[in-house]
Amino acid sequence: MNQWQLALRVFAAPADTNLDGDIFGGWLLAQADIAAASIAVARAQGRVATVAIQAFQFQAPIRVGDLVDLYARIDGTGKTSMTIDVSAWARRASKPGATREVATGKLVFVALGDDGRTRRLPAWVEPTESA
């Protein structure tokens, strides 16, 4: 799971803008959290919670109508926690062949038990492909 994976694909919509018509940075950060969580849940084999955003850099604006692809990978794991790297890329509707990286981030998650308390990550077994 330390390879980049497409974790989320979403269109930027008018509802995601501020009064000036620009996409909110907070909207993109929320999408990055969802994308990273999808990788964290798979690794934890269950419930997780975001406990930190170690870094998040905005590199280029996103416009209404852009298709945003968020890729994620596990950067490292501890006994109960995982650090997930996220990379967001936008494709302009008017130029579908042109993509650009618009943001990168590093988020930390912990595995949670049914009681809502942290729990140890299960041993990782590399998935095998079936025919």
Backbone as JSON, one array per atom type, in Angstrom:
{
  "sequence": "MNQWQLALRVFAAPADTNLDGDIFGGWLLAQADIAAASIAVARAQGRVATVAIQAFQFQAPIRVGDLVDLYARIDGTGKTSMTIDVSAWARRASKPGATREVATGKLVFVALGDDGRTRRLPAWVEPTESA",
  "N": [[0.81, -1.2, 0.0], [2.16, 1.1, -0.16], [2.4, 2.24, -2.57], [1.39, 4.73, -4.92], [-2.07, 5.33, -5.16], [-5.15, 5.79, -6.88], [-7.4, 7.44, -5.02], [-9.65, 9.01, -4.77], [-12.0, 10.68, -6.84], [-13.34, 13.67, -7.98], [-15.61, 16.27, -8.98], [-15.1, 19.78, -9.03], [-17.42, 22.0, -7.85], [-19.89, 24.67, -8.23], [-20.96, 25.09, -5.67], [-18.79, 24.76, -4.05], [-17.34, 27.05, -3.82], [-16.02, 30.31, -2.85], [-17.17, 33.7, -2.15], [-15.99, 35.07, -4.24], [-15.9, 33.29, -6.26], [-13.88, 31.43, -6.33], [-12.46, 28.2, -5.72], [-12.73, 26.93, -2.48], [-9.96, 26.5, -0.3], [-10.3, 24.92, 1.92], [-12.23, 23.11, 1.07], [-10.78, 21.51, -0.71], [-8.93, 20.45, 1.1], [-10.64, 18.93, 2.71], [-11.42, 17.01, 0.82], [-8.97, 15.76, 0.42], [-8.6, 14.64, 2.95], [-10.66, 12.74, 2.97], [-9.79, 11.09, 0.84], [-7.29, 10.18, 1.84], [-8.22, 8.86, 4.1], [-9.54, 6.68, 2.96], [-7.47, 5.02, 2.21], [-6.25, 4.62, 4.68], [-8.29, 3.29, 6.13], [-8.4, 0.86, 4.74], [-5.84, -0.17, 5.33], [-5.93, -0.29, 8.13], [-7.97, -2.02, 8.43], [-10.51, -1.37, 9.3], [-12.18, 1.03, 11.4], [-10.99, 4.42, 11.5], [-9.37, 7.49, 12.56], [-8.65, 10.88, 11.79], [-5.82, 12.41, 13.05], [-3.89, 14.32, 12.78], [-2.68, 16.89, 10.62], [0.1, 17.01, 9.03], [1.29, 18.44, 7.01], [0.3, 20.6, 4.33], [0.2, 21.77, 1.17], [-0.77, 24.2, -1.11], [-0.64, 24.4, -4.55], [-1.58, 25.27, -7.01], [-4.44, 26.94, -8.42], [-7.84, 25.67, -8.31], [-10.54, 25.33, -10.5], [-14.08, 25.9, -10.97], [-15.74, 23.14, -12.28], [-13.47, 21.69, -12.82], [-12.02, 18.44, -12.88], [-10.99, 16.64, -10.22], [-8.43, 14.6, -9.21], [-7.41, 12.58, -6.59], [-4.63, 11.17, -5.25], [-3.2, 8.71, -3.12], [-0.96, 7.36, -0.63], [0.61, 5.13, 1.69], [2.91, 6.43, 3.86], [4.23, 5.75, 6.16], [4.06, 3.63, 9.09], [3.05, 3.15, 12.5], [2.61, 1.69, 15.74], [-0.13, 2.09, 16.21], [-0.77, 4.03, 14.43], [-0.84, 5.72, 11.18], [0.85, 7.36, 8.56], [-0.17, 9.21, 5.87], [0.45, 10.08, 2.55], [-0.74, 12.53, 0.27], [-1.66, 13.5, -3.0], [-2.97, 15.89, -5.1], [-4.53, 16.37, -8.21], [-5.61, 18.34, -10.93], [-7.84, 18.48, -13.7], [-8.67, 20.45, -16.36], [-11.86, 21.18, -17.65], [-12.05, 22.28, -20.16], [-9.68, 21.54, -21.28], [-9.06, 18.56, -21.45], [-6.84, 16.87, -21.66], [-4.82, 18.08, -20.29], [-3.28, 18.1, -17.25], [-2.59, 19.11, -13.88], [-0.61, 19.22, -10.94], [-2.14, 20.22, -8.0], [-2.07, 20.33, -5.26], [-0.39, 19.07, -2.31], [-0.08, 16.84, 0.46], [0.27, 15.64, 3.88], [-1.07, 13.43, 6.06], [-2.1, 12.2, 9.26], [-3.35, 9.28, 10.71], [-5.14, 7.31, 13.15], [-5.81, 3.95, 14.11], [-8.96, 2.78, 15.2], [-10.84, 1.13, 17.74], [-13.97, -0.64, 18.35], [-14.86, 0.64, 20.58], [-14.06, 3.21, 20.27], [-11.54, 3.88, 21.05], [-7.95, 4.07, 20.56], [-6.36, 1.45, 18.7], [-4.16, -1.33, 18.07], [-2.56, -1.6, 14.9], [-3.47, -4.1, 12.56], [-1.47, -6.95, 11.58], [0.2, -6.62, 8.51], [-0.65, -8.12, 5.52], [0.42, -8.73, 2.36], [-1.73, -8.27, -0.37], [-2.81, -10.79, -2.66], [-3.05, -11.47, -6.15], [-5.88, -12.86, -7.67], [-6.77, -15.32, -10.05]],
  "CA": [[0.0, 0.0, 0.0], [2.99, 2.3, -0.2], [2.37, 2.74, -3.94], [0.33, 5.71, -5.14], [-3.34, 4.78, -5.63], [-6.24, 6.75, -7.03], [-8.23, 7.25, -3.83], [-10.9, 9.77, -4.89], [-12.15, 11.53, -8.03], [-14.5, 14.52, -7.7], [-15.69, 17.53, -9.7], [-15.24, 21.01, -8.26], [-18.73, 22.54, -8.21], [-20.14, 26.04, -7.76], [-21.21, 25.09, -4.22], [-17.5, 24.64, -3.37], [-16.62, 28.31, -4.01], [-16.25, 31.45, -1.96], [-17.93, 34.77, -2.79], [-15.3, 35.51, -5.45], [-15.98, 32.24, -7.27], [-12.71, 30.55, -6.25], [-12.67, 26.99, -4.91], [-12.18, 27.04, -1.13], [-8.88, 25.59, 0.08], [-10.86, 23.97, 2.88], [-12.91, 22.05, 0.32], [-9.75, 20.57, -1.19], [-8.39, 19.76, 2.26], [-11.63, 17.91, 3.08], [-11.33, 15.91, -0.16], [-7.71, 15.06, 0.72], [-8.84, 13.84, 4.15], [-11.46, 11.58, 2.55], [-8.93, 10.22, 0.04], [-6.33, 9.54, 2.74], [-8.96, 7.94, 4.97], [-9.85, 5.44, 2.25], [-6.26, 4.2, 2.28], [-6.05, 4.29, 6.09], [-9.28, 2.28, 6.5], [-7.97, -0.42, 4.17], [-4.68, -0.66, 6.08], [-6.34, -0.57, 9.51], [-9.03, -3.02, 8.38], [-11.59, -0.89, 10.16], [-12.37, 2.44, 11.72], [-9.82, 5.28, 11.73], [-9.63, 8.91, 12.79], [-7.57, 11.81, 11.48], [-5.31, 13.03, 14.28], [-3.0, 15.44, 12.48], [-2.29, 17.24, 9.26], [1.48, 17.44, 9.2], [1.62, 19.42, 5.97], [-0.6, 20.7, 3.19], [0.64, 22.88, 0.34], [-1.55, 24.5, -2.3], [0.33, 24.75, -5.59], [-2.25, 25.92, -8.14], [-5.88, 27.04, -8.16], [-8.81, 24.77, -8.92], [-11.68, 26.1, -11.0], [-15.36, 25.2, -11.09], [-15.77, 22.25, -13.43], [-12.28, 20.84, -12.87], [-12.08, 17.09, -12.32], [-9.85, 16.55, -9.29], [-8.02, 13.24, -8.84], [-6.57, 12.56, -5.4], [-3.86, 9.95, -5.09], [-2.7, 8.58, -1.75], [-0.11, 6.2, -0.33], [1.1, 5.08, 3.07], [4.3, 6.86, 3.99], [4.81, 5.02, 7.29], [3.12, 3.16, 10.11], [3.53, 2.9, 13.86], [1.82, 0.63, 16.37], [-1.55, 2.39, 16.05], [-0.95, 5.15, 13.51], [-0.36, 5.68, 9.8], [1.02, 8.64, 7.88], [-0.61, 9.05, 4.49], [0.75, 11.16, 1.61], [-1.81, 12.79, -0.69], [-1.33, 14.38, -4.11], [-4.19, 16.26, -5.82], [-4.31, 16.79, -9.58], [-6.82, 18.88, -11.56], [-7.97, 18.49, -15.16], [-9.6, 21.46, -16.83], [-12.89, 20.67, -18.54], [-11.76, 22.79, -21.51], [-8.44, 20.92, -21.77], [-9.05, 17.29, -20.72], [-5.53, 16.23, -21.68], [-3.87, 18.84, -19.48], [-3.46, 17.97, -15.81], [-1.51, 19.72, -13.1], [-0.69, 18.99, -9.5], [-2.66, 21.43, -7.36], [-1.79, 20.33, -3.82], [0.17, 17.87, -1.69], [-0.25, 16.85, 1.9], [0.66, 14.5, 4.71], [-2.06, 13.33, 7.13], [-1.86, 11.1, 10.19], [-4.56, 8.61, 11.19], [-4.98, 6.2, 14.09], [-6.83, 2.91, 14.05], [-9.86, 2.82, 16.35], [-11.66, -0.04, 18.03], [-15.41, -0.39, 18.46], [-15.08, 1.53, 21.73], [-13.59, 4.55, 19.93], [-10.16, 4.07, 21.53], [-6.94, 3.59, 19.61], [-6.02, 0.02, 18.75], [-2.99, -1.69, 17.26], [-2.8, -1.96, 13.51], [-3.27, -5.53, 12.32], [-0.31, -7.3, 10.76], [-0.1, -6.4, 7.09], [-0.38, -9.21, 4.58], [0.31, -8.2, 1.0], [-2.78, -8.97, -1.11], [-2.39, -11.55, -3.83], [-4.0, -11.42, -7.24], [-6.49, -14.15, -8.0], [-7.01, -15.45, -11.5]],
  "C": [[0.85, 1.26, 0.0], [3.15, 2.82, -1.63], [1.22, 3.73, -4.07], [-0.9, 5.01, -5.7], [-4.33, 5.92, -5.83], [-7.22, 6.48, -5.9], [-9.56, 7.97, -3.91], [-10.86, 10.59, -6.17], [-13.43, 12.32, -7.85], [-14.44, 15.78, -8.58], [-15.78, 18.69, -8.72], [-16.5, 21.72, -8.75], [-18.91, 23.96, -7.7], [-20.39, 26.12, -6.25], [-19.92, 25.06, -3.4], [-16.69, 25.94, -3.43], [-16.9, 29.31, -2.9], [-17.0, 32.54, -2.73], [-17.29, 35.28, -4.09], [-15.3, 34.46, -6.55], [-14.78, 31.31, -7.3], [-13.05, 29.33, -5.39], [-11.99, 27.19, -3.56], [-11.03, 26.04, -0.94], [-9.37, 24.53, 1.05], [-11.61, 22.83, 2.21], [-11.9, 21.02, -0.15], [-9.15, 19.79, -0.03], [-9.34, 18.66, 2.73], [-11.58, 16.72, 2.12], [-10.06, 15.09, 0.08], [-7.87, 14.16, 1.95], [-9.65, 12.59, 3.81], [-10.6, 10.58, 1.77], [-7.94, 9.46, 0.93], [-7.02, 8.52, 3.64], [-9.28, 6.63, 4.27], [-8.67, 4.48, 2.26], [-6.04, 3.73, 3.72], [-7.02, 3.2, 6.55], [-8.88, 0.9, 5.98], [-6.81, -1.0, 4.95], [-5.07, -1.07, 7.49], [-7.37, -1.7, 9.58], [-10.17, -2.64, 9.32], [-11.53, 0.6, 10.36], [-11.05, 3.17, 11.98], [-10.29, 6.69, 12.05], [-8.41, 9.71, 12.38], [-7.12, 12.46, 12.78], [-4.39, 14.22, 14.01], [-2.9, 15.65, 10.98], [-0.89, 17.81, 9.4], [1.88, 18.51, 8.21], [0.51, 19.44, 4.94], [-0.2, 21.95, 2.42], [-0.26, 23.0, -0.88], [-0.57, 25.01, -3.36], [-0.29, 25.49, -6.77], [-3.74, 25.97, -7.85], [-6.68, 25.95, -8.87], [-9.99, 25.63, -9.34], [-12.94, 25.25, -10.99], [-15.34, 24.38, -12.37], [-14.53, 21.38, -13.57], [-12.59, 19.47, -12.28], [-10.82, 16.92, -11.5], [-9.63, 15.09, -8.92], [-7.1, 13.34, -7.64], [-5.94, 11.18, -5.26], [-3.32, 9.9, -3.67], [-1.84, 7.33, -1.63], [0.29, 6.28, 1.13], [2.58, 5.44, 3.07], [5.0, 6.1, 5.13], [3.72, 4.6, 8.27], [3.84, 3.01, 11.44], [2.71, 1.75, 14.43], [0.32, 0.83, 16.14], [-1.82, 3.42, 14.95], [-0.38, 4.9, 12.12], [-0.2, 7.1, 9.3], [0.74, 8.41, 6.41], [-0.23, 10.29, 3.69], [-0.41, 11.29, 0.64], [-1.28, 13.76, -1.75], [-2.6, 14.62, -4.91], [-3.83, 16.83, -7.18], [-5.63, 17.26, -10.18], [-6.71, 18.83, -13.08], [-9.02, 19.52, -15.53], [-10.6, 20.83, -17.8], [-12.61, 21.09, -19.98], [-10.51, 22.17, -22.12], [-8.27, 19.57, -21.07], [-7.7, 16.56, -20.71], [-4.5, 16.89, -20.79], [-4.2, 18.68, -18.0], [-2.31, 18.67, -15.11], [-1.72, 19.39, -11.64], [-1.1, 20.29, -8.83], [-2.39, 21.48, -5.87], [-1.14, 19.01, -3.41], [-0.03, 17.98, -0.19], [0.2, 15.58, 2.56], [-0.27, 14.51, 5.92], [-1.76, 12.11, 7.98], [-3.2, 10.58, 10.71], [-4.19, 7.61, 12.27], [-6.12, 5.22, 13.86], [-7.65, 2.97, 15.34], [-10.6, 1.5, 16.5], [-13.13, 0.35, 18.1], [-15.74, 0.59, 19.59], [-14.6, 2.96, 21.48], [-12.19, 4.85, 20.42], [-9.17, 3.53, 20.49], [-6.7, 2.1, 19.81], [-4.81, -0.22, 17.86], [-3.42, -1.96, 15.82], [-2.64, -3.47, 13.36], [-2.01, -5.76, 11.49], [-0.71, -7.15, 9.3], [0.3, -7.61, 6.28], [-0.61, -8.66, 3.19], [-0.76, -8.97, 0.24], [-2.2, -9.69, -2.32], [-3.47, -11.43, -4.89], [-4.56, -12.81, -7.49], [-6.83, -14.15, -9.48], [-8.47, -15.35, -11.85]]
}
